[in-house]
Amino acid sequence: MKLRILLRSALVLLVAVLLVAPLACHQESREAVQQYYCPMHPDYHSDKPGDCPICGMRLVPVEKKKQEAPAPAAAVPPESRRAAGGVPGLASVGVTGEGARLAGVQTAFAERRSLTRTSRAAGVVVADETRVRRVQTKISGWVEKLYVSSTGQLVRAGQPLLSLYSPELLASQEEFLRAREAAGRFSQSSLPEVRRGGEDLLTAARRRLELFDVPASTIARLERTGAAQRTVTLTAPVSGYVTGKQIFEGQQVQPGMDLLTVTDLSRVWVEADFFEYESRDLRLGARATVSLPYDPGTRLTGRVAFVYPTVDPATRTLKARLEFPNPGLALKPGMYVDVTPDLGTREAVVIPDSAVIDTGVRQVVFVQKGNSFEPRLVRTGERAGGQVAILSGVAAGERVAVRANFLLDSESRLRAAIQALPSAPAGGGAP
């Protein structure tokens, strides 16, 4: 009886051990298999949640499929152990989908399409130099009457500007009258030489007045009346605005002295400064649009008329001149405007310019290859509208990182530096 009780107790104990042990082993195995890893450093694993000791990023649980076949720390993809793309100091960066999301990595396709180049430059409105006339006198005298009272006044061609008293002009008028009288007497002579001499004398006297810029109307009145005028009135050579006034009534003037400046503003120039790299696309006759900062709705269209042959040493810019008609005087000299020239359209492989890391010595782009990003050296071309043309290094259809690529660059440099170190013995969680 006692033996039967002992056997029954032993059997119950054995059953309990067989039932509890598998559960405990299963729980222990499950807890042991549960691992955490860094999205930016997939080679680092930990059995506890926390932060990555390399970059400080929050560890995430290993997915169930990864738990069944965890990759050993030493099993780094071959492409991650070389300077991919032949970029010295950089290595490929393996990033999972979750890691890319947490790091803010965004990508875009490289596309072959037309890139229309435009540029925006600051321009200044200046007067057309071919439409600027200076009023001067070729003799000395005094300003008896000034018909232009102030700068900025609009005058018409032939309009009186000032009356000038000059003893020399008065003597020239009297000389003309005497020559005309002598020519009249000589015309009655029977000798052709005498008649011709009288005509030549009158012609020379008239020519002298014309060379002194005496208006034709004044000479005609002198012939009609036969009386010399004390003052001679100078008229406006062209229609325009008085942009310079250097005289006053009663002032003495000398030959070659600037009296007034008259500027025709019906057509003006716009001088704009462009960077050196844009100079090769600035061509004569290229269309350009000018917009006014104070009136965005007004847009004027003109053409590049001249590209200056020298670069400003202070600003390292090249000046180009554009010509515009100026109806209604919308463009006033001294005004700042925005100039947008058409620099042409080219076919090229185009990516967002935010994808290019430009160090000043080289341009690097990170190209997505599966779950990794490999650095590529590229040559860039024209830029327009936030896009850049790639001359070499990236093919159409490839994906490039356009955001968080500086984070990829830092990680790539770190990986390249670690790979350059002597091989460490197997073991340990960190790469």
Buried (B, 14 or more C-beta within 10 A) or exposed (E): EEEEEEEEEEEEEEEEEEEEEEEEEEEEEEEEEEBBBBBBBBBBBBEEEEEBEBBEBEBBEBEEEBEEEEBEBEEBBEBBBBBBBEBEEBBBBBBBEEBBEBBEBBBBEBEBEEBEBEBEBBBBBBBBEEBBBBBBBEBBBBBBBBBBEEEEBEBEEEBBBBBBBBEEBBEBBBBBBEBBEBBEEBEEEEEEEBBEBBBEBBEEBBEBBEEBBBBEEBBEEBEEEEEBBEBBBBBBBBBBBBBBBBBEEEBEBEEEBBBBBBBBBEBBBBBBBBEEEBBEBBEEEBEBBBBBEEEEEEEBEBBBBEBEEEBEEEEEBBBBBBBBEBEEEBBEBEBEBBBBBBBEEBEBBBBBBBBBBEEEEEBBBBBBBEBBBBBBBBEBBBBBEEBBBBEEBBEBEBBBBBBBBEBBBEBBBBBBEBBEEEEEEEEEBBB
